[in-house]
Structures are given as structure tokens and as C-alpha cells.
Amino acid sequence: MAPRRPLADRSRREDGPAERETISLRTRDGTAVEVLVLSKRPDRIHVIIGEGTHSVLCELKPTEDARAYVGNANGREIVYERSRAEVEADIAKRSPRLGDSNF
């Protein structure tokens, strides 16, 4: 059985290191929070808030008017202040052939 490579080396592949996308969310009181994006699609965005054992997984969904994405983390409302059309454009820029930026 071959030994496994350390986690730090797993992201390095033939095409280079994996790129991590972060976005800025706002809480109801106006505080900005940087979060790590797990997957981004027009109908939902999955993010991780925080680091280590205290991190929280959150799903953001578009509002009814599609002007922003909202979610709930530990009972607190968080908002990604970009419209659905802007997110679709971001996805198209990041992966024009794939149509989805799941990584």
C-alpha cells in the first residue's frame, strides 16, 4: 500500500494549485464577513463561515426579487449583496466550459 501524500500537497495537480474563492457577506448589523465558497450555482451558494472546529456550513439562496442571496448561520441572517445575474456572470467567467464552479 502506497503512503498518502500530506493534505497540503493534495491540491497540487498537473494544472497547478487549486484556487479558493472567497466572498464577502454582510450580517444584519452591517458587519462584513469573509467566507470560503464550496460551490456556486445560480440557484444556491454553499459557503463555510469561520475556520477549524468552529466553522459553520451555510447555504445561500436568491431572494424572491433575485437582487441578493440570503442564508442563516447560527440563527443570524447573512446576505451576499450580488444579484443572481451577477453570480451567473461570475460563474461563466470562472469556468466557461463547465457552467458550474463546484470544486
Summary of the structure (lengths in Angstrom):
residues: 103
radius of gyration: 15.7
end to end distance: 27.4
largest distance: 54.2
contacts: 226
relative contact order: 0.17
helix: 17%
strand: 40%
